[in-house]
Structure formats: C-alpha cells, structure tokens
Amino acid sequence: MSKNMPSISDAEWEVMKILWKNPPKSASQVVTELKALVDWKPKTIRTHLDRLTKKEIIKVNRDERLYTFTPLFSEDECKRAETNSFIKRVHDGTTKSMMLQFIEDETLTKEDLQELRSLLDEKLD
C-alpha cells in the first residue's frame, strides 16, 4: 500500500462496507442503508463518517451543496491491512502460525482443503 492505513473499528467497518458499494454516497444515503442493517441513530453514523474522514480513510466532497463521501482505500487494501495487523498482533508476524491454527481449529470440508491445496500449489509455481 502506498499510504499508511489507520486502524478501523468494527463499527467503522460497517460504514465502509456501505461506502464501498457504488461511491460516492451522501450521509443520508449511508444512514438509510445502515439503518436497514444496524440499530444506530443517524448522529452515531455521522460521527463514524467524521472519524473516518479525520483518519483519512474516506474523503468528503464539499464542492456540492450535498456533501458526499468516498473511500480513499479499496476494500481489498483494508482487508489486507487488517489481516497483516492481526498476524503481527496475534501470531508474532508469522503467517504460517496463523494458517496452522486455522487449519487445525476449523472444520474444513474436503472441497475446502482441496481448494487450499490448489492455492498453495499455485504459490509454488
């Protein structure tokens, strides 16, 4: 990533999921879409938009009469940053440790294991 990614709270993730779908969006659009998913007050949602703007994760377009918000990072960039942060915090930066725990703890189907094996084989090539 070209820019440092600030951390995103669980609640901010919910806001970002809405913003990644057909941006830009007005605060009212974000409120409407989130109200269908979570029981938050509009003021709470606007507070999250303000925090994300201050963190420079989203930008606000004030050129129009109606402010619109646009993500500055793609969903994939945010997921990668969150994954890397998790691996560093919980697994001392070792992906292998995380993968082993995941494979041992999760109930994976034969198809899941075949898909993982295929992905690992592709990495070897």
LOSEVO-901465 format. One record per atom (N, C-alpha, C): x negated, y negated, z; residue in three letters. Coordinates in steps of 0.2 Angstrom, whole numbers, padded with zeros to 4 digits, always signed. Example, Ala and Ser with C-alpha at 12.3 -4.5 7.8 and 13.67 -1.06 7.14 Angstrom:
<recs>
-0066+0028+0039Ala -0062+0022+0039Ala -0066+0016+0039Ala -0064+0011+0035Ser -0068+0005+0036Ser -0064+0000+0039Ser 
</recs>
This chain:
<recs>
-0004+0006+0000Met +0000+0000+0000Met -0004-0006+0000Met -0002-0011-0004Ser -0006-0017-0004Ser -0005-0022+0002Ser +0000-0021+0005Lys +0002-0025+0011Lys +0002-0021+0017Lys +0000-0024+0023Asn +0001-0020+0029Asn +0009-0020+0031Asn +0011-0014+0033Met +0018-0013+0034Met +0020-0014+0041Met +0023-0018+0043Pro +0025-0019+0050Pro +0030-0013+0052Pro +0030-0011+0059Ser +0035-0006+0061Ser +0042-0008+0060Ser +0046-0003+0059Ile +0053-0004+0058Ile +0057+0000+0063Ile +0061-0003+0067Ser +0065+0000+0072Ser +0071+0005+0069Ser +0073+0009+0072Asp +0079+0014+0070Asp +0085+0010+0067Asp +0087+0004+0071Ala +0092+0000+0068Ala +0090-0003+0062Ala +0084-0006+0061Glu +0082-0009+0055Glu +0082-0005+0049Glu +0080+0002+0051Trp +0080+0007+0045Trp +0087+0007+0042Trp +0093+0007+0046Glu +0099+0007+0044Glu +0101+0001+0039Glu +0098-0005+0041Val +0099-0011+0037Val +0095-0010+0031Val +0089-0008+0031Met +0085-0007+0025Met +0089-0002+0020Met +0092+0004+0023Lys +0095+0008+0018Lys +0100+0005+0014Lys +0104+0000+0017Ile +0109-0004+0013Ile +0105-0008+0008Ile +0100-0012+0010Leu +0097-0016+0006Leu +0093-0013+0000Leu +0091-0007+0001Trp +0088-0003-0005Trp +0093-0001-0010Trp +0099-0001-0009Lys +0104+0000-0014Lys +0106-0006-0017Lys +0104-0007-0023Asn +0106-0012-0028Asn +0105-0019-0025Asn +0099-0021-0023Pro +0097-0028-0020Pro +0098-0033-0026Pro +0098-0039-0025Pro +0099-0042-0018Pro +0106-0042-0015Pro +0107-0043-0009Lys +0113-0042-0006Lys +0114-0048-0001Lys +0120-0051+0000Ser +0121-0056+0004Ser +0122-0053+0011Ser +0122-0057+0016Ala +0123-0055+0023Ala +0130-0052+0024Ala +0134-0055+0021Ser +0141-0052+0021Ser +0142-0045+0018Ser +0138-0044+0012Gln +0138-0038+0009Gln +0135-0033+0014Gln +0130-0034+0017Val +0126-0030+0021Val +0131-0028+0027Val +0134-0033+0030Val +0139-0032+0036Val +0144-0027+0034Val +0147-0029+0028Thr +0153-0025+0026Thr +0151-0017+0025Thr +0145-0016+0022Glu +0143-0009+0020Glu +0141-0006+0027Glu +0138-0010+0032Leu +0135-0006+0038Leu +0141-0005+0042Leu +0146-0009+0042Lys +0152-0008+0047Lys +0156-0002+0045Lys +0155+0001+0039Ala +0158+0007+0037Ala +0154+0013+0040Ala +0148+0012+0042Leu +0143+0017+0045Leu +0142+0017+0052Leu +0142+0011+0055Val +0140+0010+0062Val +0145+0005+0065Val +0145+0005+0072Asp +0150+0001+0075Asp +0146-0005+0078Asp +0143-0010+0074Trp +0139-0015+0076Trp +0143-0022+0074Trp +0142-0027+0079Lys +0145-0033+0077Lys +0141-0037+0072Lys +0145-0041+0068Pro +0141-0045+0062Pro +0135-0048+0065Pro +0136-0051+0071Lys +0130-0055+0074Lys +0124-0050+0075Lys +0125-0044+0077Thr +0119-0040+0078Thr +0116-0038+0071Thr +0120-0037+0066Ile +0117-0036+0059Ile +0113-0042+0057Ile +0116-0048+0058Arg +0112-0054+0055Arg +0106-0054+0059Arg +0106-0052+0066Thr +0100-0053+0070Thr +0094-0048+0067Thr +0097-0042+0065His +0092-0037+0061His +0089-0040+0055His +0094-0043+0051Leu +0091-0046+0045Leu +0086-0052+0046Leu +0087-0056+0052Asp +0082-0061+0054Asp +0076-0058+0056Asp +0076-0052+0059Arg +0070-0049+0062Arg +0066-0046+0056Arg +0070-0043+0051Leu +0066-0040+0045Leu +0063-0046+0041Leu +0066-0052+0041Thr +0064-0057+0037Thr +0057-0060+0041Thr +0057-0060+0047Lys +0052-0063+0051Lys +0046-0058+0050Lys +0047-0051+0050Lys +0042-0046+0049Lys +0039-0046+0042Lys +0043-0050+0038Glu +0041-0050+0030Glu +0042-0043+0027Glu +0047-0040+0029Ile +0049-0033+0026Ile +0054-0035+0021Ile +0058-0040+0022Ile +0063-0042+0017Ile +0062-0050+0016Ile +0064-0052+0010Lys +0064-0060+0009Lys +0071-0062+0008Lys +0072-0068+0010Val +0078-0072+0009Val +0078-0077+0004Val +0083-0077-0001Asn +0083-0082-0006Asn +0088-0087-0004Asn +0085-0093-0003Arg +0089-0099+0000Arg +0090-0103-0006Arg +0089-0102-0012Asp +0090-0106-0018Asp +0097-0107-0020Asp +0101-0102-0018Glu +0108-0102-0020Glu +0112-0104-0014Glu +0118-0106-0015Arg +0122-0108-0009Arg +0123-0102-0004Arg +0123-0096-0007Leu +0124-0090-0003Leu +0117-0087-0003Leu +0115-0086+0003Tyr +0108-0083+0005Tyr +0109-0075+0003Tyr +0104-0073-0001Thr +0103-0066-0002Thr +0097-0063+0000Thr +0097-0056+0002Phe +0091-0053+0005Phe +0089-0048+0000Phe +0082-0047-0001Thr +0079-0042-0005Thr +0073-0039-0001Thr +0073-0032-0002Pro +0067-0029+0001Pro +0060-0031-0002Pro +0055-0031+0002Leu +0048-0033-0001Leu +0044-0026-0001Leu +0047-0021+0002Phe +0044-0014+0001Phe +0049-0009-0001Phe +0047-0005-0005Ser +0051+0001-0008Ser +0053+0006-0002Ser +0058+0009-0003Glu +0060+0015+0002Glu +0054+0019+0002Glu +0051+0021-0003Asp +0045+0026-0003Asp +0040+0023+0001Asp +0038+0017+0000Glu +0032+0014+0004Glu +0034+0014+0011Glu +0040+0013+0013Cys +0042+0013+0020Cys +0041+0020+0023Cys +0044+0024+0019Lys +0044+0031+0022Lys +0036+0034+0023Lys +0032+0032+0018Arg +0025+0034+0018Arg +0022+0031+0024Arg +0023+0024+0025Ala +0020+0021+0031Ala +0022+0024+0038Ala +0029+0025+0038Glu +0032+0028+0044Glu +0029+0035+0045Glu +0028+0039+0040Thr +0025+0046+0041Thr +0018+0045+0043Thr +0014+0041+0040Asn +0007+0040+0042Asn +0007+0038+0049Asn +0011+0033+0051Ser +0011+0031+0058Ser +0013+0037+0063Ser +0017+0041+0061Phe +0019+0047+0065Phe +0014+0052+0066Phe +0010+0053+0060Ile +0005+0058+0060Ile -0001+0055+0065Ile -0002+0049+0064Lys -0008+0046+0069Lys -0006+0046+0076Lys +0000+0044+0078Arg +0003+0044+0085Arg +0003+0051+0088Arg +0006+0055+0084Val +0008+0062+0087Val +0003+0067+0086Val +0000+0067+0080His -0004+0073+0078His -0011+0071+0077His -0013+0065+0080Asp -0020+0063+0080Asp -0023+0062+0073Asp -0018+0060+0068Gly -0020+0059+0062Gly -0021+0065+0057Gly -0019+0071+0060Thr -0021+0077+0056Thr -0014+0080+0053Thr -0014+0079+0047Thr -0008+0082+0043Thr -0007+0089+0044Thr -0013+0093+0044Lys -0012+0100+0045Lys -0009+0102+0051Lys -0010+0098+0057Ser -0007+0100+0063Ser +0001+0099+0063Ser +0003+0094+0060Met +0010+0092+0059Met +0013+0098+0055Met +0010+0099+0049Met +0013+0104+0045Met +0013+0111+0048Met +0008+0113+0052Leu +0009+0120+0055Leu +0014+0120+0060Leu +0015+0114+0064Gln +0020+0114+0069Gln +0027+0114+0066Gln +0028+0111+0060Phe +0034+0110+0056Phe +0036+0117+0054Phe +0031+0121+0051Ile +0032+0127+0048Ile +0034+0132+0054Ile +0030+0132+0059Glu +0032+0137+0065Glu +0038+0135+0068Glu +0040+0129+0069Asp +0046+0127+0073Asp +0053+0127+0069Asp +0052+0126+0062Glu +0058+0125+0058Glu +0060+0132+0056Glu +0067+0132+0055Thr +0070+0138+0052Thr +0070+0137+0044Thr +0065+0140+0041Leu +0065+0139+0033Leu +0067+0145+0030Leu +0071+0144+0025Thr +0073+0149+0020Thr +0068+0151+0016Thr +0069+0157+0013Lys +0064+0160+0008Lys +0063+0155+0003Lys +0068+0152+0000Glu +0068+0147-0005Glu +0064+0141-0003Glu +0065+0138+0003Asp +0061+0133+0006Asp +0053+0134+0006Asp +0052+0140+0008Leu +0045+0142+0009Leu +0042+0143+0002Leu +0046+0146-0003Gln +0043+0146-0010Gln +0042+0139-0013Gln +0046+0134-0011Glu +0045+0128-0014Glu +0039+0124-0011Glu +0038+0125-0004Leu +0032+0123-0001Leu +0026+0126-0004Leu +0026+0132-0005Arg +0020+0136-0008Arg +0019+0133-0015Arg +0024+0132-0019Ser +0023+0129-0025Ser +0020+0122-0025Ser +0022+0118-0020Leu +0019+0111-0020Leu +0012+0112-0018Leu +0011+0116-0013Leu +0004+0117-0011Leu -0001+0120-0017Leu +0002+0124-0021Asp -0002+0127-0026Asp -0003+0121-0031Asp +0002+0117-0032Glu +0001+0111-0037Glu -0005+0107-0034Glu -0005+0106-0028Lys -0011+0101-0025Lys -0018+0104-0026Lys -0018+0111-0026Leu -0024+0114-0028Leu -0027+0113-0035Leu -0022+0113-0039Asp -0024+0112-0046Asp -0027+0105-0048Asp 
</recs>
